[in-house]
């Protein structure tokens, strides 16, 4: 099938939005749903965090968008798009896209999702990234016959529904673990059970990582290493592992062992600094780079799974966030910050009991995650083939 591509601006109409005066109470908490980037949580907008009144709508640049159109972020949440299933007004960080008769809205939604990274890369701004209207209008979209667009959309919708089910399964297991943590240990912020408070440096050896540099190519040992992209909150992602050249003494000093806690030392998002997970020994000989920090706890006093969970809770995250410093757009913490972070220390048997629960739940979560990863690969393949007319 011969595919014709056109600029998006030729097959859609685009409308902007605005925000009513915040100081006027007559404009807010009315019957009109008012969408902002906070409401782009999935591929559909079924409700909004805030509402405005008819008066607020009339006296602002906000526009009322009929259900069934595409809402896309042009500022802050670049790359996100959704279809509104209800009539909504939108703010100035969003644009509504009305498809002309030759373009199906769900087909366009899948196209925009496939273009997410491209859209993000064109963002401009020192602190908050945004794109111009021309960026959207100049996107080249394959214009298949309308029936073919709908057929492709139906295939991608089914694959996406499976993906959402996998995500929900993972969310439920994570919610169960959070509930178990609170039930066993209480609120980590208020410490209602009166657990002993101790600095991490008092129960663990803290170690920075190896700086990645082309100058290391002359070192004798090529060894796998973990980086920020491998460490998430109580989860490791090991699908892509890089290697680095090191000396034997560096490998001996930095080799990870099962139970080591890995912290993210530097990240562009301040809320992600200090996120941690526990090394599971998946790679026999592995070290870590300098944007990760390792903590090796004394096992007779502290269980690493519990300590990591505490640090990923509000009690730990608030502390680590308060330590953060920003240089050239990178938010960082230091090994000293980790040492002086306070954790609550329940009896070791209780910590171990929680660790056992986590191990059982993680086996299910890992299966869900593997299935989700495979499903995402399938969606990527279907999307690529669909927009080439090969489905």
C-alpha positions, 0 to 999 in steps of 0.5 A, a space after each residue: 500500500 502506498 502511504 501518503 504523509 501530510 503535515 498534521 496542520 492540514 488535517 486538524 484544527 487546533 484550539 488553545 485554552 486559558 485560566 480564569 482569575 484565581 482571585 475571583 471565587 465566582 470563577 471556581 468550583 462550578 459545574 464545568 470540568 477544567 483540565 490541566 496537565 495534571 489530568 493527563 494521567 492516561 490516554 483518556 480524560 474522564 474527570 478533572 482535578 478542578 472545575 470552573 463556573 460558566 462565568 469563569 469560562 466566559 471571562 477567560 481564555 478557557 475553551 470548552 472542548 466537546 467530548 471525543 477530541 484530542 487534548 495534548 500538552 504543549 508545556 510541562 508534560 510534553 509528549 502526553 496526549 489523551 481523548 476527552 470522554 467528557 466535555 471539558 474546558 482546558 488551560 493554556 498549557 494544553 491544546 485541543 485538536 479537532 480532526 477533520 473528516 479524513 482523520 480518525 481521532 483514535 488513530 491520531 492519538 496513537 500517532 501522537 503517543 508514538 511521537 512522544 519522544 520526538 515532541 519532548 526533544 523539541 521542547 524549549 525553555 530554561 526551567 519549564 519546557 514548551 513547544 510552539 504550535 508549529 511543532 504540532 502542525 508540522 508533524 508528518 502523519 501517514 494518511 491512510 484510508 479512514 477505514 484502515 485508520 480505524 482498523 489499526 486503531 482497534 488493534 492498538 486499542 486492544 494491545 493497549 488495554 492489555 498493557 493497562 491491565 498489566 499496569 493495574 496488576 503491578 499497581 495493586 501489588 505495590 499498594 499491598 506492600 505499602 499497606 503491609 509496611 504501614 500495618 507492620 511499622 506505622 507511619 514512617 513520618 510520625 513514628 507512632 510505634 516509637 521505633 529507635 531512630 538511627 543514622 544510616 551511617 551507624 548501621 551501614 558502610 556507604 560507598 560512592 561509585 566509579 566515574 565513567 570516562 573514556 580515559 578508563 579504556 586502558 584499564 585491564 578489566 571490562 566489568 558490567 556496571 549499574 547506572 541511574 537507568 537501572 535503579 528505581 524505587 524498590 525495583 531494578 531494571 536490568 534490560 540494558 547493562 553497560 560495561 566499564 574498564 576498571 582496575 582489579 582494586 576498583 572491582 574488589 572495592 566496588 563489587 556488589 553483593 546481594 543485599 546492597 542498597 543502591 541510591 540514585 545520587 543525581 537526577 534531573 528530577 529532584 523527586 527522584 534523587 535518593 530513590 533506592 533498590 536492593 541488589 539481587 545478584 542477577 549479574 555475578 560481577 557488577 559494580 556501580 557508577 558515581 551517580 549511584 551510592 551503595 549502602 551495605 547494612 549490618 545484617 544482624 541489625 538491619 534488613 536491606 529490604 526494609 531499609 530501602 522501603 523506608 527510604 522510598 516512603 515519605 519519611 525517607 524521601 522528605 529527608 533525601 529531598 531536603 539534602 538535594 543540591 542543584 547544579 547545572 540542572 542536575 539535582 544531587 545528594 552526597 554520600 554524607 547525606 546518605 550517612 546522615 539520613 535517619 531511619 526507624 529501626 524496628 526489631 530485626 525479626 519484624 524487618 525480616 518478616 516484611 522482607 519475606 512478604 516482599 520476596 513473595 509479592 515480588 515474584 508475582 510483580 516480576 512476572 507482571 513486569 516481564 509481561 508488561 515489557 513484552 506487551 510494550 514491545 508488541 505495541 511498539 512493533 504494531 505501531 511501527 508497522 501500522 503507520 507504515 501500512 503493514 498491518 
